Amino acid sequence: MECKFNNGTQEGDMEVRLDTQVIPKRGSFKYLGSIIQGNGEIDEDVTHHIGAGWMKWRLDSGVLCDKNVSLRLKGKFYKVVVTPTKLYGAECWPIKNSHTQKLKVDEMRMLRWMCGHTRLDNIRNEVTREKVRVAPVEDKIREARLRCFGHVKRRSIEALVRRCERLASMGSMRVRGRPIRNLGERLLGGTWRS
């Protein structure tokens, strides 16, 4: 724990009290619909949003599983109701390949269920996706990230949010290994290596 008005820093093993009651230390907490983890990861947040997508799915399963509704209409309904629920706040996620894979698997389960297929039917994912006309989840995340980036780029150069563009990276030049990607490449590239 660090106090800006004090010269010393203290370790995080302190007890936090409210009157006489000790507040327990948590590894993660929920804030504005997102789960913030103490280690900086987003595993719990991705899992939480997948669960929220399944809750929306269950509420709307009357339409999404109805055999009398066309697959194209089911796909439109899915894109309007379930996808935004699962990807709320995804433009700020430092997403890894493992998170993208988790979201892809979840999405394909829903799309197969909409079409009335199982994995044992051996129907390719591309065929199922084409039937309902739903774009892959990594494309939707990239689209949301670029939309957010566009809002940032339209701000004036003196705005607080644009200061990171003027920062120069300090340190020595790397000689071996994969080069470090800059902010623009990370936004356009999609995912960090996991």
N, C-alpha and C positions, 0 to 999 in steps of 0.2 A: 504494500500500500504506500502511496507516495502523496505527500502534501506539498503543494507548490509554495506555500507560505513558510515552509520549514526547510532547513538545509539538509536534514537527514532523511533517509529512506528506511522503511521498515519492511519486513517480510510479510507475506500474505497469510501467515498463520494466526493472525489476530482474531479476536472475537468481536463481532459487531453486535452492539446492544441497542435496543430500543427500550428506554427506561430500564427495567430489570430483566427483560426477556432477551435471550440470545437468539439472534437470527442465524439459522443454519446456512452453511455454505453450500451452494449448488454448482454442479458442473455445467448446467444449461438452464435457460429460462425462456419463456415466451414473451416476445415484445412486438407489438403491432402485427400480429399474425405470423411472425417468423420465430423460429427457435434459434436462439443465440447460444453457441457452445463456447465454453471457456478455452478450448484448444484451437478455436478459429475454424474448425471444419464445418461442413454443412450437411453431414450425413443425416442427422436427426431432422433437419429442415426438409430435405428431399423426401424422406420417409413420411413426414407429416403431410406434405403436399400430395403425395401419392394417396395417402389415406383419405384426404379431403376430396380428391378426385373420385375415389371409390364411393364415398358418401353421396356425392352428386349423382354418380352412376346409379346407385340404388334408388335414389329419389325419382330418377327419370327412367328407370328400367321398363316402365310400361310402354314408353315410346321406343326406346333403343332395342328392346327384345321382341317387339311386336312383328310377327311375320307378315302382317298386312301393310306395313309401312315400307316404302322402297328404301334400298340401301343408300341411295344418294341423299334422300331426306334424312336418314339416320346419321349419315356423315356430316351433313350441315348442322344438325342438332348437336352432335358430339363436339364439333368445332366451336359452337357458340356457347355451350354450357360446361362441358367437362374439361376441355383443354385450358381455358382461362383459369379455372379453379386450380388445376395442377401446376400451372406455370406462373402463378401470381408471385411477383417479385423475382422472377428468374433472371431478369436483366442485371441484377446485382450479385448473382451467385458466382463465386469462383469455382465453376463446375469442372469436375474431372471426368475422365473417360468412364470410370466406374459408375458415377452418378448418371451420366447419359445412358449407359447400358441399362441401368435400373429403370429409368424412365421409358426406354424403348421397349423393354420386356413387358412392363405394365401396360403400355399403350397397345401393344399387339394382342395381349390377353383380352382387352376390351373390344378391339376391332374384330377379332375372331368370334367373340361371343355375339357381337352385333350381326355378323354374317351367318351365325349358326354353325360354325366350324370348330373343330378341336385341333390340337397339334397332331393327333394321330391321322388326320385326313391328308397330311403332307401337302398342304397348299402353301405355296411360297408367300412370304410376307408382302412382296411387291404386288402380287395378284390381289391379295386381300386389301391392301392399301388403295389399289386402283379401283376396286369395286366401290369403296365408300368415299373415295377422293379426299383422303386426309394426308396432309404433308407430314414428313417425319418430324419427331419432336426436336431433334437437334437443329433443324431448319427454323422451327418456331422460336427456339431459344435465341438463335443468332439474330433473327428478325427483331425480337424484343430488345436485345442488346444494342443493335444498330439504331433502333428507334430512340432509345435512351441516349446513345452517343450523339445522335443528331441534335437532340435538345441541348446537350452540353455544348456542342460545337457552335450553335447559334448564339450562345451567350457572348458578352463582350470579353475581350482578352483580359481585362482587369478583374473579372469576376472571380470569386474565391474558388469556384469549382474548376477553373481553367488554369490554376497555378501549377498543377502537376505537369503541364506541357512545357513549362519554362525550366523545370528542374533538370539539371544535367546529372547523369549517373556518375558517381564518384567511385574510384577504385582502379585496380589494375586491369589490363586487358587479359581476357581468358585466352589461353593458348590451345587447350585441348577440349574436346567434347562439343556438344551441341551448343550453338550460340544462344544467348539469352534473348528472348523475344521482347520487343518493346510493347508499350500499351496499345498502339494501333494494331499490331499483329495479333495480340491476344484478343482484341475485340473482334477482329475480322476472322481470325482463325477458329474461334469456337471454344476449344477446351485446352486446359493445361494437361500436361502428362501426369498420370497418376502412378 
